[in-house]
């Protein structure tokens, strides 16, 4: 039986709005963890859980990723492009051997590097927000609102997956280097790197509907930028309300495009974390970045004959 998304959507909007409200009240921008919108989408808003994971593994990899990202900023000297490449390399390695397919961990590692976050508040916020999402999911499963999805490990990567991961990491690092050098950092925004990783899965939507993917990500970025600028900056509406409406807009866009793509939701909320003067060109950079990454994902050629259902929705 098809379940109504209304209650999960309202709770997702509340969680996103509460996150932004806490950031404003405590004057800690590190509390804003855009990937929480992606996790809410994949855990609460899709018909089935979008990844092969459970609460424990989700928390483990989000917190590990957040710790590694902050550690790279603290401990590794060097330019931003090098730090981001190291973070992306670490993220791909952990993702490959995690046996979960839980790609949002990549954003958890790369985001603090892009923003040069040195505060451990980011780690704590990621932990609390992810725990809240999973607590809501458990309650919804018990109430029959969502379907249960027992944890089924993917298994260790085979040779094809290792080769693809190597190609993906090299091409990703090259694009990171070029984007930072050209002062276009949002072309490699962490949710886009998450999408790029998921696009290498067999049957990925990027190879079936590439133009729709590019338009969806661009529209979600535009919706977040427009709502933040129009409501919060221009009219003085609290950012938490604008962020909640942005989550609603992202959901509506994903439904409209018939693609429940978790990175699209994260991109929309990322607009509340970037400098206000970047809002004008943020959607254009996002569209340019996802266009390049979608094209690069076509390097994947060997389709697997059997594909787990939950991995097919990327």
Secondary structure, 3 states (H helix, E strand, C coil): CCCCCHHHHHHHHHHHHHHHHHHHHHCCHHHCCCHHHHHHHHHHHCCCCCCCCCHHHHHHHHHHHHHHHHHHHHHCCCCHHHHHHHHHHHHHHHHHHCCCCCCHHHHHHHHHHHCCCCCCHHHHHHHHHHHHHHHHHHHHHHCCCCCCCCCCCCCCCCHHHHHHHHHHHHHHHHHHHHHHHCCCHHHHCHHHHHHHHHCCCCCCHHHHCHHHHHHHHHHHHHHHHHHHHHHHHHCCCCHHHHHHHHHHHHHHHHHHCCCCCHHHHHHHHHCCCCCHHHHHHHHHHHHHHHHHHHHHHHHCCCCCCCCCHHHCCC
